[in-house]
Amino acid sequence: MKNILIGRTKEQETLKKAYQSNESEMVAVFGRRRVGKTFLVRSVFEEQINLEFTGVQNATLKEQLTTFLFHIQRYSKLDTKLTKPKTWLAAFLQLITVLEEEKTDKKRIIFFDELPWLATHRSGFLKAFGFFWNNWASKNNMLIIICGSAASWMIQKIVKDKGGLHNRITRRIYLKPFDLAETEAFLKSKQLKLNHYHTLLIYMIMGGIPHYLKELENGKSAIQNIDDICFSEEGLLFDEFNNLYAALFKNSENHISIVRALATKRKGLTRAEIIKQSKLSDGGGFTKTLNALIHSGFVSSYFPFSKKRKTMLYRLTDEYSLFYLQFIEKNQRNVTGAWQSLSQSAVFKSWSGYAFESVCLKHIQQIKNALRIGGIYSEHSGFVFQGDKYLPGIQLDLLIDRNDQVINICEMKFYQKEFSISKSYAEQLRKKVSIFSEVTKTKKQIFLTMITTFGLLENKHSQGLVDNQLIMDILFEG
């Protein structure tokens, strides 16, 4: 069954406008691996792509040029066989010759996929590509689409290039993973009938990555699918972790060290704490590695409520990486029913709480809309107070600081049924609100907001304490 393109409305519109414009266009498409960049381009243009070149991972210059020539030769109408180029400049000169054979007023599309694998160090690709664009393609009604999974590489080498490609990108698309609404639509297109709880659970494990989600099979429960995909040796996500980072980054062991460090702390880590935990050296190399993880969507950075730059925190926000390190890596025994057993453990409770919080943070606009504050300017952040000799430490994972003189303190709870606030938890919540008010000296009204899977079970402890309660369904709003 042919896969259907779900969502991506703005991205489709960007590509179509580039094709319909009256001048040559160069569109850069970037985003993390497996997010659906190639599928997007192919789905929008289908048979309209004239030439498509895909870089080969870890291939030599000679091997890349051989595959490039193969595609040019197939497109060429020349009777003579093209000679094998020895440099990228020679290869692009051949491409120009072949394209000039075809006399047409129609815009032609050339798609360069996995560009970082083509433009390896000292290959000369980017210089030759810049020559091709500046001296020919930009003047001949072309749509050039360049795509790469190494988002940080694409940004530094293409978008921010100071050489021949400087300011040559006419449009850019940063393709993000599906949100929950798009995930639900994707699963429905595959005839998968999962309720919001099980869809949310799948999302907490796989994120909104289409390549992972398409592994789900109809007729199986969420638990059966998770077992087969994550804990079976034949499952895609059983050993995806190392392949994922190695395909994206050089010296990926450094990226993995940072990811492993961040997986140890729910609240996130400062730069100094990451360096200490990962045992990596401080300096420009570390900064580059950390930024690469941020640009590729694996790590998020945020300022706590105090907004002091030295307290910038970094969190691991790639769902699969967190799940792999918490469960798959530690349980690679190919045991049938592994997830059914693990999902009843105390470790599951801890992981699911953190994973649900991360999902909520990625759906902050849906939360604001549900609170009916979507039109009010607000900023969201976390808050950490380490404690002093007068007050104990507290951590608040989500604050919504509003311009209408209100702050929502959001507590997020992943639970398999209605959540009941106990006497001790109610006291803990009151203490958090009190300490936050005391430490920040805020004059704003504070509303305590509970975000749960199935709602609150009303009791004497929740009455007069909780100002707003939201359930998981609101996260699925488009």
Secondary structure, DSSP 8 states (H G I E B T S, - for coil): ------S-HHHHHHHHHHHHSSS-EEEEEE-STTSSHHHHHHHHHGGGEEEEEE--TT--HHHHHHHHHHHHHHH---SS-----SSHHHHHHHHHHHHHHS--SS-EEEEEESHHHHS-TTS-HHHHHHHHHHHTGGGTTEEEEEEES-HHHHIIIIIT--STTTT---EEEE-----HHHHHHHHHHTT----HHHHHHHHHHHTT-HHHHTT--TTS-HHHHHIIIIISTTSTTSSHHHHHHHHH-TTHHHHHHHHHHHTT-TT-B-HHHHHHHHT---SHHHHHHHHHHHHTTSEEEE--TT--GGG-EEEE--HHHHHIIIIIGGG-S--TTHHHHHTTSHHHHHHHHHHHHHHHHHTHHHHHHHTT-TTS-EEEEEEEE---SSS--EEEEEEEEETTSEEEEEEEE--SS-B---HHHHHHHHHHHHHHHHHH---SEEEEEEEESS-B---TTTTTT-SEEEEGGGGG--
